Amino acid sequence: MLDKKTLWISLICLVLLTSSPASAEMANSHSVQINQFHQIEQPLSVKVAVTIVGLALISIELWWFIFSKSKSPSN
């Protein structure tokens, strides 16, 4: 089982990797750019609800893997 130090380091690395914005540009050979995608603004309540549900699911999964005990018979 992972010790707490390894778990914390993994979580910090995960946060740092996912929070940094990716900045990649494609070379555009055409002078006219076609806008295929349009930004749709979502209500703040939907954003908050999705964030809370996502964090809850991640927390439940972490709790399951960290605190569940194996059912193997002991000698």
C-alpha positions in Angstrom: 0.0 0.0 0.0 1.2 3.5 -0.7 2.4 5.6 2.2 1.0 9.0 2.8 4.0 10.8 1.4 3.7 9.1 -1.9 0.0 9.7 -2.0 0.4 13.5 -1.4 3.2 13.8 -3.9 1.0 12.0 -6.5 -2.0 14.3 -5.8 0.2 17.4 -6.0 1.6 16.3 -9.3 -1.9 15.6 -10.6 -3.1 19.0 -9.6 -0.1 20.7 -11.2 -0.4 18.8 -14.4 -4.1 19.3 -14.9 -4.2 23.0 -13.8 -1.6 24.3 -16.2 -3.2 25.5 -19.5 -2.0 23.9 -22.7 -0.8 26.4 -25.2 -0.5 24.9 -28.6 -1.0 26.6 -31.9 -1.7 25.1 -35.2 -0.1 26.5 -38.3 -2.8 28.0 -40.4 -2.0 27.9 -44.1 -5.3 29.6 -45.1 -5.8 33.3 -44.6 -9.5 32.8 -43.9 -10.2 31.0 -40.7 -13.5 29.2 -40.4 -15.1 29.2 -37.0 -16.6 25.8 -36.6 -17.1 25.9 -32.9 -19.1 28.5 -30.9 -18.6 29.0 -27.2 -21.8 28.4 -25.2 -21.9 30.1 -21.8 -23.2 27.8 -19.1 -25.0 29.1 -16.1 -22.9 29.3 -12.9 -25.2 26.9 -11.1 -24.5 24.2 -13.6 -20.8 24.7 -13.4 -20.9 24.6 -9.6 -23.1 21.5 -9.6 -20.8 19.6 -12.1 -17.7 20.6 -10.1 -19.2 19.4 -6.8 -20.4 16.1 -8.2 -17.1 15.5 -9.8 -15.2 16.2 -6.6 -17.6 14.0 -4.7 -17.1 11.1 -7.1 -13.3 11.5 -6.9 -13.4 11.6 -3.1 -15.6 8.4 -2.9 -13.2 6.6 -5.3 -10.2 7.6 -3.2 -11.9 6.6 0.0 -12.8 3.3 -1.5 -9.2 2.5 -2.6 -7.5 3.8 0.5 -9.8 2.7 3.3 -11.2 -0.6 2.0 -9.7 -3.6 3.6 -8.9 -6.8 1.9 -11.2 -9.8 2.7 -8.4 -12.3 2.5 -8.3 -14.9 5.3 -5.5 -14.3 7.8 -3.5 -17.1 9.3 
